[in-house]
């Protein structure tokens, strides 16, 4: 009769079981065990006529796992539901309790904000019950996303050929589309600058007789150049000491942004690696979670970590480098239950754990570690210098800075964007007059706002209150995977389908698919989780607005005409068009439903790939397609010969094993022995 601890991840369960005494068995639910069904009206799994009552079912493929968990729970003396410490984790715990029929007096809810022995042992004693307000918040979010996602997605598939639409993803896509239209409509404006080039620095013209100057044409620039000579008088030297504060510890959104910018990691990759670092890594003498929970919008640090880290800084760098804890900006959306993302121990340095991590794991851990260490180090000190030069009443300016105390930059320099521009010591010049090597004019044109990168889109979504940090990676993956955007020079460019889908949604759903409404809905969900609003009332307010718009769109939204193939229907003479079905595209008559002609694939007309003979039976290799249309290459002697490959054979023969070489993502290799050519 052991105590059962249920967590989400198998990796986490192995780590935690090593910490707990023998009377605990730690098992994994492997994520969610159930979700909304796809039955009922519109296949929503939600009873729209009965206060949005959800109908849950066990997720396909999870029945065996649920039965095993049920056996363990029934035989256990007590059950600890230890899913992730957030709203998603809370509703998973509730699903487990409900589906496994765990009595109220037989379970407790525990949360592990970091996977270390001390925290796990203390957390198992600090148990509570499931927070039903958090469950209602998560459930309401799921119901909203199901209603909007299912109904809008089907509408878009029917009317435009688009793959999906959603409460947050469609607003994120709209931001990208709006920015692209802003760029396309932008009219560049010409302007000129004038710079004086000295031996060790340059100075730029910025005023005439203490008034700001604007140069719009080359003629204006030439007129100014004629009035200048190469002698410049030093008019003013201003020096200021300025403190440069360290950055606060990472939260989910800033970690994702920094990993994109500095490590070139997509947000989805960052979260996957962070999950592994949180759940536990096998080191030399222990298995331990290296970082705290990585889904958080707080930058708070525990008193214990602050004390430990300040002692570490003092011992390694000296007392002058000890700083102060950052509290972060006050934000109504912040859920302060968690700390910021930090190492579980400042004594576990990146160099120490590097042998036990993959290269990418090491890079991310180092980034988190250095940021956390730097956040508690002293401010850097910089001497800022601004020098004004006079040339016949035309004023030029140069600025520079000198780092006088490195402070947190002692460890954080490689991640800092700015660099110091060092100027000469003008106060020690013998003369107050400097002679420029040359004075040049430069033509410029104003530029539109930049396209969004993954980093800047995450920053924008967060600033607008759209979605939550834990959802950004999924949002971005969805709009990329559904071909609504493409990536050019690491920037999002909307596709024709992305722009068309956005336009159609805005034509009918502009009151719902917009920044303001979506941010307001996020606040409503937060309020439900904090027992400030009634979830049923929020759902009714939404659906009473959404349903009539949906009915109007189904009836009146213009359907995109299918693409013609250039062929004519052999049965009625109308044009043949490309349509989309359950298993992909197919060619059919445009006069459907009057004419139900569908062009059959010519199964016997396989494309023969001009390669050497099959290595098994010496017949030809032919191009084939799976039932879902995916291309592969197989022997024409099938089923007697089963040779097949997903990659196109090159015709070359492997010198090591005699098998065919194939083109795998631009590299010629042998699939049999991994030899490269």
DRENPA-14498 format. One line per 4 residues: number of its first residue (from 1); their letters; for each residue x, y, z of C-alpha. Coordinates in pm, whole numbers, plus 50000, padded with zeros to 5 digits. Layout:
N
NUM	A	X/Y/Z | ...
***
This chain:
677
1	XXXX	50000/50000/50000 | 50237/50269/49877 | 50170/50639/49836 | 50126/50718/49467
5	XXXX	50266/51040/49324 | 50136/51125/48974 | 50333/51369/48761 | 50298/51451/48391
9	XXXX	50637/51352/48253 | 50805/51007/48263 | 51145/51179/48289 | 51030/51381/48589
13	XXXX	50884/51073/48757 | 51221/50896/48747 | 51399/51196/48897 | 51147/51249/49178
17	XXXX	51126/50881/49275 | 51499/50888/49354 | 51436/51159/49614 | 51140/51004/49796
21	XXXX	51163/50722/50045 | 51060/50367/49957 | 50696/50412/50056 | 50632/50634/49752
25	XXXX	50583/50522/49394 | 50608/50799/49133 | 50426/50745/48802 | 50347/50957/48497
29	XXXX	50017/51044/48331 | 50216/51125/48015 | 50044/51463/47988 | 49668/51503/47950
33	XXXX	49460/51187/47985 | 49137/51330/47845 | 49003/51616/47638 | 48676/51749/47500
37	XXXX	48498/51495/47283 | 48426/51570/46917 | 48058/51474/46942 | 47745/51683/46982
41	XXXX	47648/52002/46803 | 47918/52109/46555 | 48140/51834/46701 | 48244/52065/46985
45	XXXX	48207/51827/47277 | 48029/52116/47451 | 47655/52135/47526 | 47577/52484/47398
49	XXXX	47219/52463/47525 | 47310/52354/47878 | 47544/52626/48005 | 47834/52496/47792
53	XXXX	47862/52171/47986 | 48175/51993/47860 | 48175/51630/47750 | 48517/51478/47817
57	XXXX	48658/51155/47681 | 48985/50971/47727 | 49236/51074/47462 | 49285/50817/47187
61	XXXX	49563/50576/47280 | 49548/50660/47652 | 49298/50394/47767 | 49573/50152/47867
65	XXXX	49757/50421/48065 | 49436/50521/48243 | 49359/50160/48339 | 49708/50115/48483
69	XXXX	49678/50439/48679 | 49337/50330/48806 | 49481/50004/48942 | 49763/50188/49120
73	XXXX	49528/50449/49266 | 49280/50188/49394 | 49554/49999/49575 | 49736/50307/49708
77	XXXX	49715/50432/50064 | 49722/50794/49942 | 49752/50979/49610 | 49954/51295/49546
81	XXXX	49862/51479/49226 | 50188/51653/49134 | 50131/51782/48782 | 50293/52107/48667
85	XXXX	50247/52415/48890 | 50024/52617/48657 | 49664/52626/48534 | 49726/52355/48277
89	XXXX	49875/52134/48546 | 49581/52210/48775 | 49323/52092/48524 | 49527/51780/48445
93	XXXX	49519/51698/48818 | 49143/51755/48821 | 49098/51528/48518 | 49300/51259/48694
97	XXXX	49098/51289/49014 | 48768/51281/48825 | 48849/51007/48575 | 49022/50782/48829
101	XXXX	48742/50838/49088 | 48985/50938/49363 | 48795/51009/49688 | 48835/51354/49840
105	XXXX	49002/51222/50154 | 49247/51005/49960 | 49431/51268/49756 | 49632/51589/49790
109	XXXX	49763/51836/49535 | 50136/51914/49549 | 50352/52129/49323 | 50725/52112/49255
113	XXXX	50860/52448/49144 | 51200/52292/49101 | 51308/51928/49084 | 51571/51913/49358
117	XXXX	51576/51681/49658 | 51521/51949/49922 | 51232/52113/49734 | 51063/51781/49651
121	XXXX	51083/51660/50012 | 50949/51987/50151 | 50679/52023/49883 | 50535/51677/49946
125	XXXX	50459/51795/50302 | 50301/52125/50187 | 50005/51966/50014 | 49666/52118/49942
129	XXXX	49352/52045/49743 | 49287/52118/49376 | 49212/52486/49315 | 48880/52472/49131
133	XXXX	48905/52839/49032 | 49221/52759/48835 | 49043/52459/48686 | 48749/52677/48577
137	XXXX	48989/52925/48419 | 49167/52651/48225 | 48841/52479/48130 | 48686/52804/48005
141	XXXX	48996/52871/47794 | 48969/52522/47643 | 48598/52563/47567 | 48650/52903/47406
145	XXXX	48939/52775/47198 | 48736/52470/47092 | 48432/52676/46986 | 48631/52939/46800
149	XXXX	48890/52698/46665 | 48649/52433/46538 | 48386/52662/46394 | 48619/52921/46240
153	XXXX	48858/52657/46108 | 48579/52471/45930 | 48447/52799/45793 | 48791/52890/45656
157	XXXX	48843/52542/45510 | 48508/52564/45332 | 48528/52924/45217 | 48901/52987/45156
161	XXXX	49090/52658/45166 | 49277/52775/45477 | 49367/52513/45735 | 49272/52674/46064
165	XXXX	49171/52982/46261 | 49178/53048/46633 | 49118/53289/46916 | 49484/53388/46949
169	XXXX	49660/53253/46641 | 49437/53457/46408 | 49518/53778/46597 | 49890/53695/46581
173	XXXX	49854/53637/46207 | 49664/53966/46172 | 49957/54150/46334 | 50190/54002/46072
177	XXXX	49952/54079/45784 | 49889/54437/45905 | 50264/54497/45929 | 50315/54362/45577
181	XXXX	50044/54593/45438 | 50202/54883/45624 | 50533/54800/45455 | 50374/54769/45111
185	XXXX	50196/55103/45149 | 50501/55282/45282 | 50635/55568/45069 | 51006/55632/45142
189	XXXX	51107/55989/45214 | 51448/56116/45110 | 51677/56286/45358 | 52048/56368/45383
193	XXXX	52307/56377/45659 | 52644/56547/45677 | 52934/56399/45872 | 53279/56527/45955
197	XXXX	53543/56256/45958 | 53829/56308/46204 | 54122/56079/46277 | 53966/55891/46571
201	XXXX	53595/55968/46545 | 53313/56116/46336 | 53070/56396/46417 | 52727/56453/46261
205	XXXX	52557/56783/46181 | 52245/56822/46393 | 52173/57195/46439 | 52215/57539/46285
209	XXXX	52231/57826/46534 | 52080/57608/46806 | 51785/57502/46587 | 51731/57146/46466
213	XXXX	51819/57103/46102 | 51654/56885/45838 | 51814/56825/45498 | 51567/56697/45240
217	XXXX	51756/56720/44910 | 52106/56690/44774 | 52091/57056/44670 | 52032/57159/45033
221	XXXX	52322/56939/45142 | 52553/57096/44881 | 52454/57446/44991 | 52552/57364/45348
225	XXXX	52881/57203/45244 | 52977/57523/45063 | 52946/57715/45393 | 53167/57476/45590
229	XXXX	53542/57459/45625 | 53755/57186/45776 | 53825/57369/46102 | 53592/57288/46393
233	XXXX	53581/57465/46726 | 53505/57265/47040 | 53201/57443/47177 | 53103/57218/47467
237	XXXX	53217/56900/47640 | 52971/56726/47869 | 53066/56425/48078 | 52820/56229/48291
241	XXXX	52858/55924/48508 | 52576/55682/48434 | 52478/55355/48593 | 52391/55062/48370
245	XXXX	52161/54827/48556 | 52167/54452/48505 | 51865/54279/48351 | 51608/54102/48564
249	XXXX	51600/53724/48567 | 51424/53551/48275 | 51052/53486/48251 | 50911/53266/47976
253	XXXX	50869/53537/47712 | 51209/53701/47765 | 51383/53362/47765 | 51218/53279/47433
257	XXXX	51316/53618/47288 | 51677/53597/47406 | 51716/53239/47284 | 51594/53345/46938
261	XXXX	51830/53644/46926 | 52143/53495/47082 | 52116/53120/47023 | 51899/53113/46709
265	XXXX	51657/52875/46884 | 51289/52885/46780 | 51055/52930/47077 | 50936/52569/47047
269	XXXX	51293/52439/47070 | 51370/52662/47368 | 51069/52530/47562 | 51151/52169/47479
273	XXXX	51508/52204/47607 | 51399/52403/47913 | 51148/52127/47998 | 51432/51874/47998
277	XXXX	51650/52096/48218 | 51360/52139/48461 | 51263/51772/48479 | 51605/51637/48562
281	XXXX	51952/51560/48428 | 52180/51274/48529 | 52501/51424/48670 | 52801/51242/48815
285	XXXX	52653/51171/49158 | 52289/51278/49134 | 51986/51329/48913 | 51856/51681/48953
289	XXXX	51649/51947/48782 | 51890/52221/48675 | 51638/52507/48645 | 51313/52615/48807
293	XXXX	50977/52583/48632 | 51004/52744/48290 | 50644/52860/48237 | 50621/53181/48436
297	XXXX	50557/53550/48389 | 50716/53648/48720 | 51075/53765/48781 | 51063/53715/49157
301	XXXX	51348/53521/49318 | 51336/53327/49643 | 51512/53476/49944 | 51718/53158/49972
305	XXXX	51847/53184/49613 | 51923/53556/49654 | 52122/53489/49970 | 52309/53195/49814
309	XXXX	52392/53388/49497 | 52507/53705/49669 | 52742/53492/49879 | 52870/53330/49560
313	XXXX	52929/53671/49396 | 53108/53806/49703 | 53333/53503/49723 | 53424/53492/49355
317	XXXX	53423/53858/49246 | 53435/54063/49566 | 53186/54272/49763 | 53188/54556/49507
321	XXXX	53013/54321/49261 | 52724/54229/49489 | 52404/54392/49363 | 52036/54382/49454
325	XXXX	51724/54182/49367 | 51509/54307/49079 | 51134/54314/49134 | 51029/54376/48772
329	XXXX	50762/54609/48641 | 50420/54587/48800 | 50178/54424/48560 | 49819/54320/48624
333	XXXX	49868/54008/48410 | 50157/53869/48616 | 50081/53547/48803 | 50332/53567/49089
337	XXXX	50294/53212/49215 | 50623/53116/49049 | 50973/53251/49059 | 51156/53365/48753
341	XXXX	51353/53107/48554 | 51681/53045/48737 | 51928/52765/48811 | 51828/52552/49108
345	XXXX	52175/52614/49252 | 52417/52893/49163 | 52699/52658/49262 | 52612/52429/48970
349	XXXX	52807/52624/48706 | 52765/52569/48332 | 53121/52438/48307 | 53055/52184/48581
353	XXXX	52746/52035/48415 | 52860/52070/48053 | 52985/51708/48023 | 52632/51584/48104
357	XXXX	52443/51805/47859 | 52400/51817/47483 | 52547/52122/47313 | 52207/52294/47287
361	XXXX	52118/52208/47648 | 52447/52357/47761 | 52390/52679/47563 | 52044/52732/47711
365	XXXX	52151/52643/48065 | 52446/52881/48040 | 52218/53160/47918 | 51978/53106/48211
369	XXXX	52262/53071/48463 | 52453/53382/48351 | 52136/53593/48335 | 52039/53488/48689
373	XXXX	52389/53551/48823 | 52413/53889/48649 | 52068/53995/48776 | 52206/54000/49133
377	XXXX	52534/54172/49049 | 52614/54541/49088 | 52534/54798/48821 | 52803/54876/48567
381	XXXX	52930/55235/48559 | 52984/55427/48238 | 53130/55771/48170 | 52920/55924/47893
385	XXXX	53084/56200/47687 | 52908/56435/47444 | 53112/56688/47246 | 52961/56974/47041
389	XXXX	53160/57134/46758 | 53090/57464/46586 | 53163/57524/46219 | 53030/57864/46100
393	XXXX	52719/57831/46323 | 52660/57472/46208 | 52675/57244/46511 | 52810/56890/46497
397	XXXX	52789/56629/46771 | 52973/56312/46867 | 52901/56088/47163 | 53092/55809/47327
401	XXXX	53122/55613/47648 | 53387/55451/47859 | 53318/55165/48096 | 53461/55271/48434
405	XXXX	53330/54971/48634 | 53217/54649/48467 | 52978/54531/48742 | 52737/54269/48604
409	XXXX	52911/54290/48265 | 53190/54092/48426 | 52983/53783/48341 | 52718/53912/48098
413	XXXX	52927/54091/47833 | 52884/53823/47564 | 52504/53864/47579 | 52503/54245/47586
417	XXXX	52402/54420/47263 | 52564/54761/47304 | 52932/54836/47266 | 53127/55130/47402
421	XXXX	53241/55396/47158 | 53556/55545/47306 | 53641/55908/47230 | 53974/56091/47268
425	XXXX	54034/56300/47583 | 53935/56638/47438 | 54018/56821/47761 | 54388/56753/47710
429	XXXX	54395/56888/47356 | 54638/57178/47323 | 54405/57361/47087 | 54033/57415/47091
433	XXXX	54031/57375/46712 | 54022/57039/46533 | 54069/56987/46159 | 53855/56727/45985
437	XXXX	54006/56496/45726 | 53695/56539/45512 | 53329/56636/45531 | 53082/56414/45344
441	XXXX	52714/56411/45257 | 52507/56091/45268 | 52172/56016/45110 | 51912/55817/45310
445	XXXX	51552/55712/45277 | 51312/55656/45562 | 51224/55291/45616 | 50898/55126/45717
449	XXXX	50862/54929/46037 | 51048/54598/46020 | 50870/54270/45967 | 50822/54069/46283
453	XXXX	51083/53819/46385 | 50990/53537/46620 | 51143/53739/46904 | 50970/54068/46822
457	XXXX	50633/53895/46768 | 50653/53735/47113 | 50741/54073/47262 | 50446/54237/47083
461	XXXX	50198/53968/47188 | 50304/54002/47549 | 50289/54382/47546 | 49936/54369/47402
465	XXXX	49818/54112/47656 | 49740/53853/47389 | 49781/53487/47480 | 50011/53385/47761
469	XXXX	50386/53313/47755 | 50335/52938/47770 | 50126/52951/47449 | 50354/53163/47227
473	XXXX	50560/52872/47094 | 50245/52682/46990 | 50090/52991/46827 | 50400/53053/46617
477	XXXX	50436/52686/46520 | 50072/52676/46406 | 50086/52973/46172 | 50412/52841/46024
481	XXXX	50295/52480/45987 | 49966/52587/45826 | 50148/52788/45558 | 50005/53121/45669
485	XXXX	50355/53267/45689 | 50696/53195/45545 | 51034/53291/45688 | 51262/53524/45493
489	XXXX	51582/53646/45656 | 51444/53526/45992 | 51136/53746/45949 | 50768/53652/45907
493	XXXX	50619/53720/45565 | 50249/53635/45525 | 50159/53404/45238 | 49873/53472/45000
497	XXXX	49666/53223/45203 | 49759/53401/45526 | 49649/53738/45389 | 49330/53600/45237
501	XXXX	49235/53419/45560 | 49295/53736/45762 | 49087/53944/45520 | 48795/53703/45533
505	XXXX	48801/53692/45912 | 48815/54069/45933 | 48526/54101/45690 | 48294/53924/45935
509	XXXX	48471/53877/46269 | 48654/54206/46320 | 48469/54259/46651 | 48614/53933/46787
513	XXXX	48943/53873/46604 | 49120/54186/46718 | 49378/54289/46974 | 49143/54464/47216
517	XXXX	48881/54189/47236 | 49140/53912/47265 | 49328/54094/47542 | 48997/54154/47722
521	XXXX	48918/53784/47695 | 49256/53697/47846 | 49175/53923/48140 | 48835/53754/48179
525	XXXX	49010/53417/48196 | 49248/53551/48460 | 48953/53685/48655 | 48779/53347/48643
529	XXXX	49095/53181/48780 | 49095/53434/49064 | 48720/53391/49138 | 48646/53748/49023
533	XXXX	48415/53646/48737 | 48168/53369/48667 | 48285/53137/48391 | 47934/53057/48261
537	XXXX	47851/53426/48231 | 48172/53490/48038 | 48095/53205/47797 | 47739/53328/47739
541	XXXX	47860/53683/47674 | 48104/53551/47417 | 47871/53309/47241 | 47577/53550/47223
545	XXXX	47808/53775/47023 | 47983/53505/46821 | 47691/53284/46708 | 47497/53538/46493
549	XXXX	47819/53653/46324 | 47901/53291/46247 | 47558/53229/46097 | 47594/53539/45880
553	XXXX	47940/53432/45761 | 47825/53081/45672 | 47543/53225/45466 | 47706/53526/45301
557	XXXX	48085/53488/45298 | 48196/53448/44938 | 48357/53112/44870 | 48690/53107/44692
561	XXXX	48660/52956/44346 | 48867/52636/44304 | 49171/52648/44073 | 49110/52526/43718
565	XXXX	49348/52263/43575 | 49304/52362/43212 | 49132/52033/43133 | 48766/51980/43048
569	XXXX	48531/51731/43208 | 48487/51430/42973 | 48128/51382/43092 | 47973/51733/43075
573	XXXX	48235/51959/42915 | 48279/52195/43210 | 48621/52285/43347 | 48803/52045/43578
577	XXXX	48922/52200/43904 | 49142/52111/44199 | 48946/52037/44514 | 49053/51943/44865
581	XXXX	48932/51631/45039 | 49004/51424/45346 | 49311/51266/45186 | 49444/51574/45007
585	XXXX	49382/51735/44671 | 49194/51572/44384 | 49066/51678/44040 | 48691/51693/43982
589	XXXX	48427/51864/43770 | 48350/52228/43847 | 47981/52156/43782 | 47943/51954/44104
593	XXXX	47692/51849/44236 | 47516/51826/43898 | 47817/51642/43762 | 47998/51411/44003
597	XXXX	48295/51327/43778 | 48624/51274/43964 | 48943/51217/43771 | 49097/50888/43874
601	XXXX	49469/50860/43931 | 49643/50662/43665 | 49789/50406/43899 | 49970/50218/43629
605	XXXX	50148/50526/43496 | 50422/50538/43758 | 50715/50774/43706 | 51027/50566/43647
609	XXXX	51324/50723/43819 | 51625/50709/43592 | 51859/50527/43827 | 52049/50206/43842
613	XXXX	51859/49886/43888 | 51708/49782/44220 | 51985/49649/44447 | 51764/49355/44549
617	XXXX	51606/49228/44226 | 51761/49445/43949 | 51429/49590/43827 | 51352/49964/43794
621	XXXX	51291/50198/44088 | 50961/50387/44045 | 50802/50687/44213 | 50504/50589/44424
625	XXXX	50256/50765/44654 | 50103/50661/44983 | 49724/50673/45029 | 49766/51026/45167
629	XXXX	49971/51135/44866 | 50319/51131/45021 | 50595/51043/44772 | 50833/50752/44819
633	XXXX	51050/50540/44587 | 51003/50165/44553 | 51085/49872/44333 | 50859/49810/44033
637	XXXX	50868/49443/44127 | 50657/49500/44440 | 50515/49298/44617 | 50775/49033/44531
641	XXXX	51050/49288/44606 | 51000/49522/44903 | 51282/49771/44840 | 51160/50125/44928
645	XXXX	51298/50458/45047 | 51157/50804/45130 | 51454/50968/44956 | 51524/50988/44585
649	XXXX	51794/50746/44466 | 52080/50922/44288 | 52182/50630/44067 | 52516/50592/44244
653	XXXX	52617/50275/44425 | 52770/50280/44772 | 53137/50175/44747 | 53120/50013/45094
657	XXXX	52807/49798/45083 | 52678/49812/44725 | 52340/49963/44817 | 52191/50260/44631
661	XXXX	52290/50611/44741 | 52003/50855/44802 | 51964/51233/44819 | 51879/51311/45184
665	XXXX	51816/51684/45222 | 52085/51773/44970 | 52342/51521/45101 | 52416/51200/44909
669	XXXX	52430/50913/45158 | 52382/50541/45185 | 52085/50456/45407 | 52227/50110/45468
673	XXXX	52567/50204/45616 | 52545/50587/45653 | 52836/50646/45416 | 52844/50989/45252
677	X	52958/51077/44904
***
